[in-house]
Amino acid sequence: MPIDFHLVEVPVGHSWAYDALATLSTEISVETYGEDRTVSLATLRQLHGDDHQGVPGFLAALPGVGSPTTPTGRFGLPVAPEDPAEMLASVEFLLPTLDNTHLVDDAWLQVDIRYRRQGIGRALWREVVRIGREHGRTTLVMWSDHALDVHDTALPRVEPSTGAGDVPLGPAAGFALALGHRLEQVERQSRLLLPVDDSRLAALASEAEAHAIPRYRTESWSGASETGRAEALARLNHAFSSDAPTGGIDVEPQEWDAARVHRQEERSLRTGELFTTVAFEASTGEPVAVTQLFCEYAHPHRVEQRNTVVSAPHRGVRLGLLVKVTNLRLLAASWPEAREVTTWNADENAPMLAINTALGYRPFARSAAWQRRIDGPSPW
Ligand SMILES: CC(C)(COP(=O)(O)OP(=O)(O)OC[C@H]1O[C@@H](n2cnc3c(N)ncnc32)[C@H](O)[C@@H]1OP(=O)(O)O)[C@@H](O)C(=O)NCCC(=O)NCCS
């Protein structure tokens, strides 16, 4: 018997709905990976509460028909009630406002396994498309995750337009394709188990230094970046957004300045710690490479690799390896609870994958970027 449901939007920080989202996300994560790999509730609240880079959205499906007197929120849907309810499904997304204003970005949709194939995913997706169109967005990018699982090998595969990597034609791919999305990029999720043997890190550091020193020097720090360093990060973040392979995703380079770096760091530092290493060209002082690690207080053993980039004119001298090894050594000295670092790399990004493989990263999952245009005639 199909369940009656209605859709609501959830204001930032709404108490029970965020707890329910965390529970649903954990269930989906365990289903996908066999373990909880979600960000903490505290980090989720910070992410959704930060409207500096865009307007974050969070919609949910609740049981029953809802009340006709419920006030509507900023996306035109009834606001989630005060009284707790079961969360059948959710979708989170971002409407970027500093750049990439053609996108509904990072849509992440999940339906409780007990309520699938009843049109709930499609209903939430339609609301995201409507909201995107009303905000003048032309393109929707939605993600799915897939563990590298032996059981997947029986399923047909879907390949992105780049031809690099593939994902199984399971529920997520079936859903995305049914809704007219194309697979535009596959990212590899890899993990490095910690601690890495000191002698191994020392050997890799020597190898990198032999190529890069004395032409370059590194600086490493934890916590917030002071202004000069934030300016360096802004330049490198811009380079990252224009240089990192994006497959067929219709994404523009991001606009960065020190203020944006500070804002993003402040948000992260409310729920965790950041470790940053930047390489500078010694003769000019120009920042040429960066890497950053984020450690959540809620999951101190599970570290997230953030941006790594080497600016184009300075590639080929092991700067990527140099900054990564240096930052891992800082992590080892400062955050002994760490047991693994997770990183995401485009499957077509051979140079970055080579560095990670040398460091000891091993792939365990893939993330897929599903894109479709939402402008023009109504898609339904
Ligand atoms: C993918 C997911 C969101 C689909 O939600 P759902 O509510 O079951 O989807 P719907 O019932 O609205 O299905 C819409 C259409 O998608 C397609 N579809 C959905 N599930 C499918 C499956 N398991 N296999 C093949 N096609 C599927 C069908 O065409 C379906 O229409 P139909 O039922 O009329 O044939 C859900 O399986 C889920 O939460 N998966 C885990 C999280 C995830 O992978 N999220 C990323 C989504 S891109």
The ligand as a Gaussian input file, in Angstrom:
#p B3LYP/6-31G(d) Opt

LIG

0 1
 C       17.692000       6.866000      -5.871000
 C       16.530000       7.111000      -4.914000
 C       16.615000       8.549000      -4.379000
 C       15.200000       6.939000      -5.675000
 O       14.106000       7.304000      -4.835000
 P       12.647000       6.696000      -5.065000
 O       11.686000       7.462000      -4.244000
 O       12.657000       5.231000      -4.897000
 O       12.398000       7.034000      -6.610000
 P       10.994000       7.158000      -7.349000
 O       10.009000       6.177000      -6.788000
 O       10.550000       8.570000      -7.359000
 O       11.417000       6.688000      -8.828000
 C       11.374000       7.551000      -9.955000
 C       11.872000       6.757000     -11.140000
 O       13.286000       6.496000     -11.003000
 C       13.587000       5.190000     -11.536000
 N       14.062000       4.324000     -10.451000
 C       13.931000       4.506000      -9.133000
 N       14.492000       3.492000      -8.435000
 C       14.989000       2.647000      -9.365000
 C       15.659000       1.398000      -9.284000
 N       15.902000       0.816000      -8.093000
 N       16.022000       0.800000     -10.444000
 C       15.767000       1.364000     -11.635000
 N       15.101000       2.549000     -11.778000
 C       14.725000       3.175000     -10.650000
 C       12.288000       4.650000     -12.107000
 O       12.189000       5.038000     -13.453000
 C       11.262000       5.383000     -11.263000
 O       10.013000       5.490000     -11.881000
 P        8.963000       4.237000     -11.788000
 O        8.975000       3.760000     -10.372000
 O        7.677000       4.860000     -12.195000
 O        9.497000       3.208000     -12.717000
 C       16.563000       6.077000      -3.739000
 O       16.757000       4.784000      -4.264000
 C       17.652000       6.333000      -2.713000
 O       17.453000       7.080000      -1.758000
 N       18.862000       5.748000      -2.899000
 C       19.984000       5.956000      -1.957000
 C       20.485000       7.403000      -2.011000
 C       21.016000       7.765000      -3.387000
 O       21.592000       6.968000      -4.094000
 N       20.860000       9.057000      -3.756000
 C       21.348000       9.587000      -5.014000
 C       20.235000       9.767000      -6.020000
 S       20.867000      10.308000      -7.598000

